[in-house]
Amino acid sequence: MPSATFLWAKILSYIEQQHTEALVNVWFDDVDVVELRDDTLVLHTPNQFRKPILETQCVPYITEAMLAVGQQQIQVVILDE
């Protein structure tokens, strides 16, 4: 299994290529990868107002990208402060 940082970079690259750079810049600019454990990718945003939007609107993009880069279906958890 690739490292969390490597996987996150591939996910962002895929989203940028398939959708728009603006999508990545607007919604993922402050998102950091925390860890990849078992079947869960843990991300963090310091913005408590952005978290619900990421969970409802952006997780599908992340899931699509994970499958496209050859990963199995992985649960995405987003933490905030």
C-alpha positions in Angstrom: 0.0 0.0 0.0 1.4 3.4 -0.9 2.1 6.1 1.7 -0.7 8.4 2.6 1.2 11.4 1.3 1.9 9.7 -2.1 -1.7 8.6 -2.4 -3.0 12.1 -1.6 -0.8 13.7 -4.2 -2.1 11.2 -6.8 -5.7 11.9 -5.8 -5.2 15.7 -6.1 -3.5 15.3 -9.5 -6.3 13.1 -10.8 -9.0 15.6 -9.5 -7.2 18.5 -11.2 -6.9 16.6 -14.5 -10.4 15.3 -14.6 -12.2 18.3 -13.2 -10.4 21.7 -12.7 -7.4 23.2 -11.0 -9.8 25.6 -9.4 -11.7 22.8 -7.7 -8.5 21.6 -6.1 -7.4 25.2 -5.2 -10.7 26.2 -3.7 -11.6 23.1 -1.7 -8.4 21.2 -1.0 -5.9 24.0 -0.5 -5.9 23.6 3.3 -6.5 19.9 3.5 -3.6 17.8 4.8 -3.3 14.1 4.8 -3.0 12.6 8.3 -2.6 8.9 7.7 -3.7 5.9 5.7 -4.6 3.0 7.9 -6.3 -0.2 6.8 -9.1 1.0 4.6 -9.3 4.6 5.8 -7.7 7.7 4.5 -7.7 10.4 7.3 -7.6 14.0 6.2 -7.6 17.2 8.2 -8.8 20.7 7.5 -8.4 23.5 10.0 -11.6 25.1 8.7 -14.6 23.8 10.7 -17.0 25.4 8.2 -15.4 23.7 5.2 -15.5 20.2 6.8 -19.2 19.4 6.1 -18.8 20.7 2.5 -15.8 18.4 2.0 -17.7 15.5 3.5 -20.8 15.9 1.3 -19.5 17.5 -1.9 -15.9 16.5 -2.2 -15.6 13.0 -0.9 -17.2 11.6 -4.1 -14.3 13.3 -6.1 -11.8 11.7 -3.7 -13.4 8.3 -4.0 -13.5 8.5 -7.8 -9.9 9.5 -7.8 -8.8 6.6 -5.5 -10.5 4.1 -7.8 -8.9 5.7 -10.8 -5.4 5.5 -9.4 -5.8 1.8 -8.6 -6.8 1.9 -5.0 -9.6 -0.2 -3.5 -12.6 1.5 -2.1 -11.3 3.4 0.9 -13.3 5.3 3.5 -12.5 9.0 3.8 -12.5 10.6 7.3 -12.1 14.4 7.6 -11.0 15.9 10.9 -11.2 19.5 11.9 -9.9 21.4 14.9 
